[in-house]
């Protein structure tokens, strides 16, 4: 496929929408970013290349930089790539960087669901004009479902169950509500959907500023002993971040 063909296909998927931020010759920024990302990702040969891409690609103030320590998300992606998940649920979409990377680590026909809270101290959902960009992350046979809602709502849980063909998840990534009650509720509600042999991961398990990690470190310290687990932490003195992995 030529770059011209690629541009045509992406622009067809990402229509120009009145009121959306625009760039060159009035083309929506989401469209331009999707084109650049697709072109750049074609040059990536390894997971590390893809991780580096998410941290470096920018279009003015628009970026998909993950809110993660690079070495930690890279280690998680290596685990995911070995597991080759076919169904992924991410709670907390943010800039979309982890969603993009999960697409590349999952099976080529995987279904990925991303839930993001519309508002609140650990919410603030992405604007609607970014939706086409996030959907463009999917590989040809992959499916991305974006849910801009509260993950704690039972209606959202039922929607997730209906999306899953067998009602089970291969991988669950929890990075939403960071209060103790919030992260516990996400775990209680959605971990039961993870199939035997699946993986549950939490972000922000390292103690740090309350406005960044909330009470996730406390919840992690209580739950990790109940499972075979692994901690992906670059530096225990880094003051936040860190990824905790539970093997179901």
Number of C-alpha atoms within 10 A of each C-alpha: 6 7 11 8 10 14 19 13 12 18 19 11 14 21 13 18 11 9 8 16 14 16 15 8 6 10 16 22 21 26 25 19 21 21 21 15 20 16 14 14 15 9 11 14 9 9 17 16 14 20 22 15 20 21 16 10 16 15 13 8 5 13 16 23 20 20 17 18 17 16 15 19 22 20 16 18 21 14 14 20 15 10 17 17 23 18 26 24 24 21 23 25 25 23 18 24 21 23 26 22 20 25 23 22 22 25 19 17 16 23 23 25 21 23 24 24 23 15 13 9 12 21 18 15 19 17 10 10 19 20 15 17 23 22 20 22 22 21 17 9 10 18 19 19 15 16 19 21 17 20 24 17 10 11 12 16 16 10 11 22 16 11 15 16 10 11 13 21 27 23 29 25 25 26 24 23 27 25 19 15 13 19 23 18 15 21 19 12 15 22 21 12 22 21 16 12 10 20 23 21 23 24 25 25 26 26 20 18 11 12 11 16 24 23 24 28 22 15 19 22 12 9 13 16 10 8 11 10 16 13 17 22 21 15 13 13 10 13 15 24 25 25 26 25 22 20 16 17
